[in-house]
């Protein structure tokens, strides 16, 4: 642990920007129908507005986590913040969907530079036995952003227009830059060799895999261009990623500095935590899309009205998360994480059962409240259990892997839910003259009453996918072990918990 006199102001400063970039993962969902109308585009193109952001966010995360170790997390965070803020302005000024998608991709790159640095700083400035409260704040921020995004998006879209879901980032970005410059310390960097081959292999493999999955439905899982097929891209991406892992293993055996220290996965909690957070990323990205389309297309709610149905989630999650953060220092986070994941699965199955043309709107507040309880018990415990055993010098690499798997889950969720929605609409609604389902052609406005039942059924069936994904995540979380600094319901003394970390820092300093 590095000696930082005031770690909490540093963490709060980072949280401002972190909250902003996470909001942009979900804020667009509530604005999709209005963006379709405003830019005169279709559902496939408007889903790419979110997917381009997720793709550009996911691909560089392994690299940016390591760059934070090399050049300092504060420096990488500030550069990413500038890129993200300027790209947000570009998004708001976009005059067509192609330009908006391009701007969102640049936005995702800025977010990828920022995200790993937040967890790396927590790991390096807070001792293990006090890290639970810090991770609780980090988890509360992540959970609240997922919930606040659609609510804030609805208010901005109805009052000022869809462009303002991006313009609002500009003043927040400026404030975040000032706070980070003033309160976040410059932490020790590690002047080690940089794995250029690993950078290239990981970036190429990730891009091919994620692009192939996301574009699969667009090209009907067939030919992209010439002899290049969707499945060819996916298989090539997997092969390149296998080569990346082999290269990391060889480099580690030769005493080099791999981009991805495979030794991280010897820790059971780290391996299980990455699997769990992938399921979380998949679910929280996938489930809002069918519910928002149902609220606005079947029930005729405005973006604000549909987003207000999520208020119980935001309020309950925000109130409970800090208390959960304090408790996970004293007990195995497995029980908190498993409970939250099961609650989220139950809430989604409940929501799916309610999606019908005549369900009283107030009834959707009940599963929304359950989702709030779930979120409070998921983010902090899962992130704490995953990273708590990492040494300070592994913080950047570890947080990069953790956030990469979360974003890969989000990309998979975005691609899968888009494909499933289109498939279920085709099955449940009559075809339009051009051959497309009537519902898909009309998503930008309210459907005729005769189509309400079929559209509701299609959306209900679509929600079952993220519900099953998060249930699998709950099963994985049950196998978390006790973190090293936790013994039963008590704590090891601070000095005992910190000693190994202090030794690591001292050895590292001595080697420079």
DOGUDREN-919719 format. One record per atom (N, C-alpha, C): x negated, y negated, z negated. Coordinates in pm, whole numbers, plus 50000, padded with zeros to 5 digits. Example, Ala and Ser with C-alpha at 12.3 -4.5 7.8 and 13.67 -1.06 7.14 Angstrom:
# residues 2
486815056949220;487705045049220;486805033049220;487155022549292;486335010649286;487104999749213;
# end
This chain:
# residues 512
499165012050000;500005000050000;499134987650000;499484977650078;498714965350083;499264955349982;498374947449929;498744938249821;499444925849879;500754925449866;501554914149913;502304908449794;502054895749765;502614889649644;504144889249647;504714885949761;506164884449771;506694892649890;506874905749868;507324914149981;508754911550025;509624907449930;511034905949966;511304894450064;510714882650045;510904872250148;510414876650286;509334884450289;508834889550417;509864898750481;510434907650400;511414917050453;512664909750501;513174900350423;514364892850464;514134885250594;512934880150612;512624872950736;512684882150857;512154894250842;512194903950951;513614908750979;514414909650873;515774914850885;516644905950975;516384892950975;517184883751058;517104887651205;515864889251254;515704893051394;516124907351420;515874916251325;516264930251340;517774931551352;518494923851271;519944923851277;520434919251414;519784909151467;520184903651597;520014913851709;518874921051712;518654930351822;519564942451810;519904946551687;520804957851671;522234954151709;522634941851679;523964937351719;524134938551870;523054935551944;523154935752090;523264949852146;523104960052060;523344973652105;524834976452117;525654969752034;527094972852029;527994961052066;527464948852068;528324937052085;528994936852222;528354943052321;528884942552457;530124951352473;530264961752388;531364971252406;532724964452406;532924954752315;534214948152305;534424938252419;533344934052485;533444924352593;533504930752731;533344944052739;533294950652870;534474947252962;535724947952914;536834944453004;536744930153058;536334920552973;536224906553017;535064904553114;533954911653091;532824910653183;533224916253319;533994927153320;534484932753446;535304922553523;536174915353452;537014905153518;536174893153562;535294888453471;534524876253500;533524877953612;532904889853623;531904892053727;532434900553842;533734903453839;534384910953947;533644923853978;533514932353877;532774944753893;533594956553842;533024968753844;533764980653805;533194986553676;533814997453630;533445003153501;532025008953502;531615015053613;530265020653619;529205009753603;529394998653673;528414987753665;528384981453527;529564979653466;529604972753337;529024981453226;529124994653239;528485003353140;526965002253151;526464999453271;525024997553288;524504985153215;525384975653186;524954963853110;524444968252973;525094978152913;524614983752787;523494993752809;523635002252910;522655012852933;521285007352972;521234996553049;519944990653087;519204985752964;519964979952870;519374975352744;518804987252666;519594997952655;519165009652580;517965016452646;517975017152778;516875023352850;515565015852829;515605002652849;514394994552831;513964993952685;514904995952594;514634996252451;513925009352414;514405020652469;513915033752427;512535037052482;512285034052609;511065038552675;509785033752607;509645020952568;508355016452515;508155018352365;509135023952291;509055023552145;507825030752088;507475042152146;506275048952097;505045040152112;504985033152224;503835024752253;503805012552162;504935005952145;504954993652066;504724996551917;505135008251870;504815011851732;503315012751711;502625018651805;501165019951796;500475006551815;501014998151907;500444984851928;500524976451800;501594978551721;501694971551594;500574975251500;500174988051499;499034992251418;497744985751468;497634984351598;496384979651659;496224964451650;497294957051680;497184942451687;497924935151575;498564942851487;499264936651374;500764936151397;501554941251303;503014941351322;503614927351334;503034917551266;503574904051273;503434898451415;502264900151476;502024894851609;502954901251713;503094914651706;503964921551802;505414917351783;505814915651657;507194911851628;507504898051688;506604888551670;506834874951720;506874874451873;505994881851938;506014882252084;507334888152133;507744899252071;509014905452109;510194896252085;510144888651976;511234879451943;511374868552050;510264863352098;510304853152203;510884858952332;510434871052369;510944877552490;512444879852477;512884884952363;514294888052342;515164875352348;514704864652285;515484852252279;515634845952417;514534845452493;514614839752628;515474848452720;515384861652705;516214870552786;517694869052752;517994866152626;519384863752586;519954851652659;519154841052670;519574829152745;519824832852891;518954840852948;519104845453086;520404853453104;520704862053008;521954869953015;523174860853025;523224850752938;524374841752937;524524833653063;523414831253132;523444823153255;523644831553380;523724844853365;523834853753481;525144851453556;525054850853690;526224848353772;526804860753837;526084872053830;526604884653883;526094896053797;526694907753815;526394918953726;524964924053745;524404923053865;523034927553888;522044919253807;522224906153808;521354897453731;521514900053581;522744902453537;522994905253395;522304918153353;522364928453437;521704941053405;520184939153395;519614931453488;518164928753484;517774921353357;518564911253320;518274903653199;518384912253074;519364921353073;519504930452959;518314939952946;517734943853060;516544952353056;515374945152990;515184932353024;514124924552961;514404922652813;515664920652779;516074919652640;515684932352563;515934943952625;515594956652561;514094957952538;513284952952630;511824953452613;511404945152491;512004933452476;511704925252357;512104932352229;513274938752230;513734946052113;512794957552078;512264964252182;511354975452159;510064970952092;509624958752118;508424953452054;508674950151907;509914946451874;510224941951739;510554953351642;511334963051688;511934972851597;510934980851514;509904987051572;509004995151489;508284987151381;508124974251405;507354966151309;508104964351177;509434964551181;510184962751056;509934974350960;510044986651010;509804998150923;508344999250884;507434995650974;506014996250943;505684986750828;506254974750829;505994965150722;506554970250589;507754975950591;508334981450468;507404992050409;506935001050494;506085011950449;504775006850391;504274995650441;502954990850401;502974980950285;504094974150259;504074964050153;504874968150030;505654979250039;506404983849923;505844997349877;505614999349746;505175012349697;506265022749715;505895035549724;506895046049752;508065046249655;507805044149525;508885045349428;509775033049424;509455022749502;510325010949512;510805008849656;510445018249741;510755016649882;512235019449911;512905026649821;514305029849843;515165017349855;514945007549766;515724995249772;515454987649902;514184987449945;513834980850071;514474987950189;514405001350187;515035008950293;516565007650286;517075005450165;518505003050151;518934990450224;518104979850211;518384967450285;518264969850435;517214977150476;517034980350617;518234988450668;518644998250589;519785006450629;521084998550633;521274989650534;522474981350533;522504972250656;521324967250694;521234958650813;521614966450939;521054978550952;521364986751068;522844990351073;523374994550959;524784998150954;525714986550979;525414975050917;526254963250935;526204958251079;525034959151141;524924954451279;525814962651373;525844975751350;526694984351432;528154980451419;528534975951300;529924972651274;530264958151310;529334948951277;529594934851300;529544931351449;528744938851526;528614935951669;529944934651740;530804944851734;532094943651803;532984932651747;532954930351615;533784919951555;533344906151603;532044903551593;531504890751638;531734889051788;531544900051863;531764899352007;533194895652042;534154901551970;535554898251996;535864883651972;535384878151861;535624864151829;535014854851933;533784857851974;533104849252072;533764850152210;534134862252251;534744864052384;536074856652393;536894857752289;538204851252292;538124836152282;537164831152204;537114816652179;536254809152279;535124814952322;534174807652405;533874814352539;534134827152552;533814834352676;532734844752651;532654854852741;531724865952719;530264861252717;529954850252786;528564845552791;528004842552653;528894839052559;528424834652428;527994846052338;528284858452375;527724869452297;526204870052315;525704863452420;524264862552444;523694848952401;524414838152428;523934824952389;523724823752238;524524830852159;524424829752014;523074834651963;522374842852041;521074847851998;519984837151998;520174826652077;519114816652092;518834809351960;519824803251893;519504796851764;519054806751658;519634818851659;519204828851560;517754832651583;517364834151709;515984837451742;515014826751697;515394814051711;514524803051669;514334803351517;515444805151443;515364805851297;514494817751253;514694829351318;513924841251283;512434839051308;512084832151416;510674829451447;510034821051337;510734810851293;510204801951187;510014809851057;511004818051021;510924825650896;509784835750897;509644842951006;508574852951015;507204846451013;507074835351085;505794828151086;505384823850945;506374819950865;506064814750732;505904825650626;506744835950627;506804845150513;506164858850535;506034863250658;505474876550681;503964875850687;503264883550604;501794882750602;501174889950721;499934886550750;499184893950851;498554905950782;498994917750820;498524929950756;497274935350826;496564943950756;495334949650808;495604957350937;494764955051036;494874962551162;493834973651164;494064983551250;493164994851261;492454994251395;491174991251393;490394989551516;489945003051569;490895010851617;490595024051670;490745023951822;490305034851885;490445035952029;491915036852068;492225032252189;493615031952234;493815042552341;494845050652326;495105062052412;495855057652539;495075053352640;495675048252764;496415059352839;495825071152845;496485082352915;497805085752846;497795085852714;499015088552639;500095078152666;499685065452676;500625054652707;501305057152841;500505060352943;501055062353077;501975074553081;501525085753025;502335097953027;503655096352952;503595090052834;504825088452755;505805078952825;505285067952881;506175058352947;506815064353072;506015071053156;506545077053278;507545088153245;507175096953152;508065107953116;509385103053058;509305093352967;510525088052907;511405081353010;510795073553100;511595066453200;512315076253292;511595086253343;512215095753435;513345103453368;513125107753244;514135115453173;515385107153146;515195095353087;516325086953051;517055081753174;516305077653276;516945072653399;517745083753466;517195095753470;517895106853532;519195110053460;519155110253328;520375113153251;521405102153271;520965089553264;521905078553276;522515077453416;521715080353518;522195078853655;522895091253708;522905102053630;523475114653677;524895113253728;525765106853650;527155105453690;527305096353813;526465086053819;526545076753933;526295083954065;525315093054065;524975100454188;525615114354191;526605116354103;527325129154096;526355140754080;525285138254005;524265148353972;523665154554099;523595146454205;523035151254331;521815143254372;521775139254499;520615132454557;520635117554523;519475112354479;519325098054453;518915090954581;517845095754642;517395090154770;516445100154834;516565102154965;515685111555032;515765125454970;514605130554928;514555143854866;514575143054713;514705130954659;514715129154513;516125131654460;516245140954367;517545144054307;517555140254160;518755139154103;518895135953962;518215146553876;518485159253908;517885169953829;516375170453848;515905166553967;514465165753989;513825155453898;514485143853883;513965133553793;513915138453648;515005145053605;515065149753467;513995160253440;513875170153531;512875180753512;511465175053516;511215165853609;509885159653617;509575151953489;510575144853437;510375137653312;510025146953198;510725158353190;510435168153084;509025173753099;508625176753223;507285182053248;506225171953206;506425159253243;505455148953206;505375147353054;506505148452985;506505147352840;505795159352776;505945171152835;505195182852786;503695180452804;503305175152919;501905171752942;501415161352840;502295152052805;501945141952705;501655148652570;502495158052529;502275164952401;500985173052405;500735179952517;499505187752530;498285178652521;498375167052588;497275157452584;497035152352442;498125149652369;497975145052231;497295155652145;497665168352167;497065179352091;495565180552121;495215179652251;493805180552290;493005168952233;493595157052239;492895145152189;492665146052039;493665151151967;493535152551822;492465162851787;492405173751862;491395184151837;489985179051862;489875169551956;488555164051988;488145152651895;488995149751796;488685139151701;489035125351751;489855124351857;490255111351910;491435105551834;491965094451887;493095087651825;494315088951916;495145099151896;496315100851983;497375090251959;498155087552062;499265078152049;500305083451951;500555096451959;501505103151871;500765113251785;500455109951659;499805119651571;500745131351543;500455142951603;501335154551588;501405159251443;500425155351364;500445158951222;501645153151149;502255142551203;503445136851141;504545147251126;504635156351224;505735165951225;505495177851133;504315178251069;504105188450967;504955185850843;505335173250826;506235169750717;507665173350758;508295182350683;509615187250720;510635175950728;510585166750633;511565155850632;511435147050755;510205144950801;510015136550919;510645143151042;510425156051057;510985163351171;512505163651165;513065166951048;514515167651034;515155153751048;514475143550993;515015130051000;515125124851141;514155128351225;514215124051364;515355130851439;515615143351406;516745150251468;518065143951424;518145140851295;519375134951240;519645121251300;518605112851309;518825099251356;519155099251506;518745109551579;519135110551720;520645112751730;521175121251642;522625123551641;523375110851602;522805103151508;523435090551467;523435080551582;522295079251651;522225070051764;523205073751874;523335086651902;524285091652001;525705087351963;526065089551838;527445087551794;527845072851788;527005064551726;527405050651707;527435042951839;526745047951940;526815041652072;528005046652151;528345059452133;529385065652216;530805062552170;531065062752038;532465062451997;533175048952016;532505037252012;533265024752029;533895023252167;533285028852271;533745026152407;535175031152431;535485043952403;536875048152427;537885041352335;537495038152211;538455031552121;538755017352167;537725009952211;537944996252257;538804996152383;538525005152477;539355005952598;540795009252563;540995018052466;542365021552423;543065009452362;542385002352271;543004990852206;543434980152308;542554977452404;542824966352495;543644970452618;543484982852665;544134987052789;545494993352765;545645000652654;546935006952623;547764998252530;547134993052423;547894985652323;547954970752348;547184965652446;547244951652484;546644942052382;545734946952296;545104938152199;544044929452265;543814917752211;542714909252257;541414914652202;540244910352256;538974914752200;538864912052049;539364900452005;539304897351862;540184906751781;541394909151827;542304917951754;541764932151746;541214937151855;540664950651853;539444951551762;538624940951760;537444941051674;537824939851527;538904932951497;539314931251357;539704944551293;540044954351373;540354967551317;539114974151256;537944968551285;536704973951230;536284967051101;537054957251055;536684949850934;536504958850813;537404968750788;537164977450672;535784984150676;535334987950795;533994993850808;532924984150759;532984971950810;531954962150778;531934958750630;533104956350572;533184952150432;532714963350339;533224975350359;532894986350269;531434990450284;530944990850406;529544994350428;528604984150364;528904971250383;528064960850325;528064960950174;529204964450114;529304964649968;528604976649907;528664988049972;528125000349914;526635002449941;526144998050056;524775001250097;523704997149994;523774985249934;522744981749835;522724991149715;523894995749670;523945005049558;523355018549595;523635023049715;523065035649762;521555034449773;521075022849819;519635020649830;518915021949697;519525017249591;518905018349458;518925032749407;519955040149441;520085053949391;519125063549459;518785061149585;517965070949656;516515071049610;516105061549525;514805062349461;514805072749349;515985076549302;516105085149185;516555099449218;516945101949341;517465115149375;517105118649518;517285131249552;517025135849688;518005129249784;517515121949885;518415115049979;519285124650061;518965137650058;519725147350135;521215146650106;521555145349977;522975145749939;523715133349988;523055121849982;523675109550031;523875110250182;522805114350255;522875114650401;523925124750449;523935136450391;524885146750433;526325142350408;526555136350291;527885131350260;528325120850362;527465111350392;527815100950488;528075106250627;527255115750671;527425121250806;528735129150818;529075136750714;530345144150715;531525134450716;531425123650637;532485113550635;532675107250773;531565104450842;531675098350974;532325107951073;531945120651067;532585130451156;534085131251129;534455131551000;535885132150964;536625119851014;535995108051002;536625095751047;536875095851198;535925101451275;536085101651421;537145111751464;537155123451399;538225133051430;539585127051395;539645119751286;540885113151243;541325102851347;540365094651391;540685084551493;541195091051621;540535101851664;540955108651786;542395113651775;542765118251655;544135123351636;545175112351641;544765099951616;545705088651613;545905082151749;545015084851845;545085077951973;546295082752055;547375075452042;548585078052119;549255064852151;550155064552245;550755051852288;551625045052183;552105052452082;553045046651986;552535046651842;551285049651817;550745049851681;550745035751623;551285033851502;551215020551439;549765015851426;549505003651469;548134998651472;547484998851335;548244996151228;547644995351095;547015008551052;547465019651110;546925032651070;545455034251108;544995026751207;543585027651246;542655021351142;543215013551049;542405007750941;541915018550844;542625029750835;542275040150739;540995047650780;540905053150901;539605059150940;538495048850949;538845036150977;537845025550977;537205024150839;538025024850735;537505024050598;536585035850568;536965047750614;536125059550592;534795058250665;534815052150782;533565049750854;532655040150778;533255030550707;532455021450625;531745028850513;532435037850446;531805046050341;530675054250403;530955060250518;529955068550585;528685060750617;528835048850675;527655040950715;526795037250595;527405034350483;526635030750363;525755042050317;526165054450344;525425066150297;524515072250404;524485066350522;523695072250630;522355065250650;522385052350682;521185045650735;520015045350636;520235040350516;519165039550419;518625053250379;519475062750337;518975075950299;518235083350410;518745082750533;518065089950642;516705083750671;516635070550680;515355064050709;514375065850594;514865065450470;513995067250354;513435081350350;514285091350369;513825105250365;512835108150477;513025101850593;512175104550709;510775098850692;510655086750642;509375079550644;508675078650509;509305083050403;508765080550270;507405087050246;507145098550307;505895105650285;504755101050375;505025091550466;503985087050559;502945078450489;501685079950531;500625071250482;500705057750553;500155047050490;500255033650551;499715032950693;498615039950720;498025038950854;498875046150959;499835054250915;500735061151008;502075053951023;502205042650955;503515035950952;503995031951091;503085026151171;503505021651303;503885033251392;503035043651395;503335055251478;504615062251431;504765063751298;505945070451244;507225062951273;507215049851253;508425042051279;508715041451428;507655041751511;507865041951654;508575054651698;508145066151643;508805078851676;510255078651627;510465074151503;511805073951444;512765065651528;512335053751564;513205044851643;513355049551787;512315056351839;512435061951973;513515072551978;513515081651881;514525092251882;515935086451863;516055076051780;517365069651763;517845063651895;516955057051967;517355050852093;517575061152204;516815072052202;517085082752298;518475088152274;518835089952147;520195094152115;521225084252167;520935071352153;521865061052201;522025061652352;520915063452425;520995064352571;521805076552612;521535087852547;522285100052577;523775097952547;524065091152436;525465088452401;526155079752503;525455069252549;526025060252649;526295067652779;525325075752823;525485083052948;526585093552937;526575100952826;527525112052810;528965106952798;529175096152721;530545091452701;531095085352830;530225078852908;530665073353036;531115084453130;530305095153138;530655106453225;531935113253176;532065114853044;533235121752990;534515113653009;534425100452988;535605091953008;536105092953153;535185091953246;535585092753387;536175106453419;535595116853362;536105130353386;537505132153329;537725127353207;539035129153143;540105120253209;539725108253254;540675099853327;541125106653456;540165112953524;540505119953649;541455131453621;541305137753505;542135149253472;543515145153420;543615133953350;544855130353282;545725120253357;545145113153456;545895102953529;546005106453676;547025101353744;547135103753889;546055096153964;545715100854082;544685094454162;545235082354235;544405071854245;544765060054325;544615063354473;545145054954561;545025057654704;543595059754750;542645052654691;541245053954734;540595066554678;541315073754590;540765086054535;540315084854392;540145072654340;539715070754202;540925071454111;540735075753983;541855075753890;542435061753873;543755060953864;544415047953849;543885040653727;543705047853618;543245041553494;541885035153507;540975041653580;539635036153596;539675023253675;540555022553773;540645010553856;541274999053780;541975002053670;542734991653601;542214988253464;541014993353429;540524991653293;540364977053254;540214968153351;540044954153318;541284947553261;542464953753272;543684947853220;544544958253153;545804954453115;546704963753048;547344973053151;547374985953118;547944995953209;549464995453210;550105000053319;551565002053317;551925012253210;553115010653154;553515019153042;553535034053078;553815037153202;553885051153244;552545058253233;551455050553230;550115056553223;549545056753081;550275051152985;549735049952850;549415063452788;550295073152801;550085086052736;548855093152792;548715093252925;547565099852986;546255093152950;546245079752952;545025072452919;544645074752773;545645074552683;545385076952541;544795090852518;545345100752587;544835114352574;543385115252621;543065108652732;541695108852783;540725102652683;541115091452623;540245085052524;540105093452398;541185099652355;541155108352237;540205120052258;540295126352375;539405137452405;537945133052410;537705120952459;536335115852470;535695113952333;536475109752234;535935107252100;535475120152033;535995131552075;535605144252014;534125147152035;533535142052144;532115144452171;531215138352063;531295125052035;530455119651928;530805125351791;532065129251770;532445135251641;531695148351618;531595156651722;530865169351711;529365166951696;528845156651766;527405153651758;527005149951616;527805141551551;527435137151416;527635148351314;528545157551342;528725169151254;527475178051258;526875179651376;525615186951386;524505179851310;524505166551315;523535158851238;523665161351089;524895162851040;525135165650898;524545179150858;524665188950946;524085202150918;522565201250906;521935193850997;520475192250993;520045185350865;520765174850824;520395167050706;520445175350578;521225185950577;521315194450458;519995201250424;519065201550519;517795208350498;516665198750457;516995185850434;515985176750382;515435182050250;514115180750231;513505184250104;513315171950017;512875173949893;512625162649804;511415154849853;511525141549863;510335133449893;509275135449786;508015133349823;506905136349732;506975128949600;507515116649601;507505108549479;508775110049399;509645119549435;510885121549363;510835134749288;511125134549159;511215146649080;512545146449008;513475154649058;514805154848997;515465141449006;515995136748891;516675123848887;515755112848836;514495115848816;513575105648764;512575101448867;511655092748827;510605087948916;509245091448858;508275093248947;506915093448900;506515079148862;505575077648774;505115064248743;504595057348867;504755044248868;504345036448985;502885038749017;502035038948914;500615040648939;500305053949004;501025064648960;500815077949017;501295078549160;502425071949187;502975072249322;502135064349418;501515053649370;500785044749459;499355049449483;498815057649392;497405061049398;496975066749533;497685076749587;497245082149715;497215071849825;498175062449821;498225052349926;497075042549910;496785039149787;495675029949764;494365036349808;494215049649782;493015056649825;492885056449976;494025058250044;494025058250190;493565044850245;494125034050188;493765020650233;492285018050206;491805022450089;490405020050053;489475027650148;489845040350179;489015048150269;489015041850408;490165036850448;490265030850580;489395018250589;489465010250480;488664998050478;487185001150477;486825011850406;485415015450398;484875020050532;485765025550614;485325030650744;485195019950849;485565007650818;485544996850919;484244989350915;
# end
